[in-house]
Amino acid sequence: MKIKLITIGKTDEAYLKEGINKYTSRLKHYISFEFKEIPDAKMGKKQNTALQKEAEGKEILKLISKSEFVVLLDENGKEYNSTGFSQFIQKRMNTGMDLTFVIGGPFGFSDEVYAQSNAKIALSQMTFSHQMVRLFFTEQIYRSFTILKGEKYHHI
C-alpha cells in the first residue's frame, strides 16, 4: 500500500516547504508516500470559480485511479482526533488499497472529483491557508503512523 497527497498550487514559503519535507522524509520510514503538486489553474482576468474548479479537477483526476481509495479534505467532511485518524488509516491499510488524499484549490472541488472520491474529511472547523494545510496534514499522517507503532511522538 502507498499513500499519496495531491495538492493544488505550489508551496511558496520556505518554512512550510521545510516542514513538509521533514514529515515526508519521516513517513518513508513507515510507508511509500508521494506528495504531488498540481499547478494553479491560470484563469487570467476572467475569474470564474466554476471553470477553475473544473480545470483543477481534470488535473486531479489524471493522478488518481479507480483502484485507489480517494479522500478529499473538505470543510464538510468528517472530523477526527489524531487517534481516530490513525484508526482510519489502519482500516484503509487493512484493505490493501492505495490511499490518496486531495487538498483542493481555493474554491474546492469540481463535481467530477466529488464523484470519484470515496470519503471526505475535515482537518478542522477553522480555516487555514492551503499552504499550511499541507504541512498540518502531512504531520498528521506521520503522527498516525507513530500512534499505530506505539511510539512516543504522540503523547496522550
C-alpha positions in Angstrom: 0.0 0.0 0.0 1.1 3.6 -0.6 -0.3 7.0 0.4 -0.4 9.9 -2.0 -1.2 13.5 -1.1 -2.3 15.6 -4.1 -2.4 19.4 -3.7 -3.3 22.4 -5.9 -0.7 25.1 -6.2 2.8 25.2 -5.0 4.1 25.8 -1.5 5.8 29.3 -1.6 7.0 29.7 2.0 10.4 28.2 2.8 9.5 27.3 6.4 6.4 25.4 5.1 8.4 23.5 2.5 11.0 22.6 5.2 8.3 21.2 7.4 6.6 19.3 4.6 9.9 17.8 3.6 10.7 16.9 7.2 7.5 14.8 7.6 7.6 13.4 4.1 11.1 12.1 4.8 10.0 10.7 8.2 6.9 9.0 6.6 9.1 7.0 4.2 10.3 5.0 7.3 6.7 3.6 7.6 5.1 3.6 4.1 5.6 4.6 0.5 4.5 8.3 0.5 4.1 10.5 -2.5 3.5 14.3 -2.5 2.1 15.7 -5.8 1.6 19.4 -6.5 -0.7 20.4 -9.4 -0.1 23.9 -10.7 -2.8 26.5 -10.1 -5.3 26.8 -12.9 -4.4 30.0 -14.8 -7.7 31.8 -15.4 -6.4 35.2 -16.5 -8.6 38.2 -15.8 -11.8 36.2 -16.2 -12.1 34.8 -12.7 -14.7 32.1 -12.9 -14.7 29.8 -9.9 -16.7 27.0 -11.7 -14.2 27.0 -14.6 -11.2 27.0 -12.2 -12.7 24.0 -10.2 -13.3 22.2 -13.5 -9.7 22.8 -14.7 -8.2 21.8 -11.4 -10.5 18.8 -11.3 -9.3 17.5 -14.6 -5.7 17.6 -13.4 -6.6 15.9 -10.1 -8.4 13.1 -12.0 -5.3 12.4 -14.1 -3.5 11.5 -10.9 -6.0 9.1 -9.4 -7.3 5.7 -10.5 -10.4 3.7 -9.7 -8.2 1.3 -7.7 -7.3 4.0 -5.1 -9.4 5.0 -2.1 -9.7 8.8 -2.6 -10.3 11.1 0.4 -11.0 14.8 -0.1 -10.1 17.3 2.5 -13.3 19.2 2.6 -14.9 21.5 5.2 -18.0 19.4 5.2 -16.1 16.1 5.8 -15.9 14.0 9.0 -13.6 15.3 11.7 -11.2 13.0 13.6 -8.9 13.4 16.5 -5.4 12.1 15.9 -6.1 8.7 17.4 -9.3 8.3 15.3 -7.5 9.4 12.2 -4.8 6.8 12.9 -7.5 4.1 13.1 -9.0 5.4 9.8 -5.5 4.9 8.2 -5.2 1.4 9.7 -8.6 0.4 8.4 -7.6 1.6 4.9 -4.3 -0.2 5.1 -6.1 -3.4 6.0 -7.9 -3.3 2.7 -4.6 -3.1 0.8 -5.9 -0.3 -1.5 -3.7 2.7 -2.1 -4.9 5.7 -0.2 -5.0 9.1 -1.9 -5.7 12.4 -0.1 -6.6 15.5 -2.0 -6.3 19.1 -0.9 -8.2 21.2 -3.4 -7.8 24.7 -4.6 -9.3 27.8 -3.0 -12.8 27.2 -4.4 -13.0 23.5 -3.5 -13.6 20.6 -5.9 -15.4 20.0 -9.1 -18.4 17.7 -9.2 -16.3 15.2 -11.1 -13.8 15.0 -8.3 -16.5 14.6 -5.7 -18.0 11.8 -7.8 -14.6 10.0 -7.9 -14.0 10.3 -4.2 -14.7 7.7 -1.5 -14.7 9.9 1.6 -14.4 13.4 2.9 -12.6 14.5 6.0 -12.3 18.0 7.6 -9.0 19.0 9.2 -10.7 21.5 11.4 -13.7 23.8 11.6 -11.2 26.6 11.4 -10.0 27.9 8.0 -6.3 27.6 7.2 -4.3 28.6 4.2 -3.9 25.8 1.7 -0.1 26.0 2.1 -0.4 25.5 5.9 -2.9 22.6 5.5 -0.2 20.7 3.5 2.1 20.9 6.5 -0.5 20.2 9.1 -1.9 17.2 7.2 1.5 15.7 6.4 2.3 15.9 10.1 -1.0 14.2 11.0 -0.3 11.4 8.6 3.1 11.0 10.3 1.6 11.2 13.7 -0.9 8.5 12.7 1.9 6.1 12.0 3.7 6.8 15.3 0.4 6.1 17.1 -0.1 2.8 15.2 3.5 1.8 16.1 3.1 2.8 19.8 5.9 5.4 19.5 6.4 8.3 21.9 5.8 11.1 19.3 2.1 11.3 20.2 1.5 12.0 23.9 -1.9 11.2 25.2 
